[in-house]
Amino acid sequence: MEVLQRNQRNYMGEDLDGLSLKELQSLEQQLDSSLKHIRTRKNQVMYESISELQKKDKALQEHNNLLSKKIKEKEKELTQEELQNSMEVNPNETQPLESMITTAAGLVSFLLSA
């Protein structure tokens, strides 16, 4: 047990005064080897994390594109419905296009918030 505690202190850079040159070199090699393993594992974890984030990013972009497409389709439907409704109410008089677009945009906002 005491040997383990002494080794742990040595790994922490403590109680090095009693070590010979050969023991110090061995300790240094062990620490270098451990550090290489740690860095390799860290890089692997980071790569996996980046890969997972890229997959999530791609999925979110696809979902965003789908939602944008649905919004455009809904806007088109509402504009057509509004135009048809205005023609049915008063077939001899048409609303200005800007008014219809404003109304359609309001309806889209309402439908999306529901």
N, C-alpha and C positions, 0 to 999 in steps of 0.2 A: 504494500500500500504506500509506503514511504517513497519507493522508487517511482511510482506513478505520479505522486504529488511533485517530486523533484523534477521529473520529466515535463510535467505540465508547466511548472514555473520556468523551466529552461525554454520551453516553446513560447512562453510569454516574454522572454528576454530577461528573466530575473534569475538571480543566483548563478550567474555565468562565471564568476571569479574562480571557482574550483575546477573548471573544465580545462582539459588539455587542448592543444591545437588540433589534434586529431578528432577529439570529441566535438569541438566547435565546428570543424569542417563537416563532420557527419550530421550535426544538428542543422547546419546551413543547407546541406543537400536535402535533408528530409523536409525542411520548410519550403525549399524551392519546388520540390516534387509536389508537395501538398498544394502550394499556390497554383501550380500548373493545372492540377486536377480541379481546383475550385474555379479557376478562370474558364476552363473548358466547359464545366457544368453551367456556369453563369451564362456563357455565350449560347449554349444549347437552349437554356430556358428563355433567353431573350429572343432567339430565333423563333422558337415555338410561339411565343407571345406575339411577335410581329406577324407571323403567318396567320394566327387566329384573328388578329385585328384586321388584317387585309381581307380575310373571308367575311368578317362582319361588315366591313366597309362596302364590299361589293354587294352584299345582300341588301344593305340599306340603300345603296344607289339604285338597285333594281326596284326596290319597293317605292322609292321616291319617284322613279320614272313611271311606274304603274299608276301611282296616285295622280301625277301630273296629267297623264293620259286620260284618266277618269274625269278629272276636273274639266279638261278641254271638251270631252264628249258631253258632259253634263251642261256646260255653257252653251254648246252648240244646240243641244236639245231644247234648252230653255229659251234660247233666242228664237228658234223656229216655232216653239209653242207660243211665245209672246207675239210673234208676227202673225201667226195664224189666228190667235185670239183677238188681236186688234183688228184684223180684217173681218172677223165674224161680227164684232160689235158694230163696226161702222165700215162697211166694205167700200164706201166711196171716199173715205178719208183715211190716210195712212199717217201713223206717228213718225216723227223724225227718227232716223236710225239711232242717233245718240241717246234719245229717250229710251228706246227699246233696249239698248245695250246696258244702260244704267239700271234699268229695271231687272234685266236678266242677271247682272252682276249681283244685285241685291238678293235675288232669289238664290243664286249659287251660294252666297255667303250664309244665308239662312239655312239652306239644306246641309251645308257642310258643318254648321255648328250644331245641328240637331243630332 
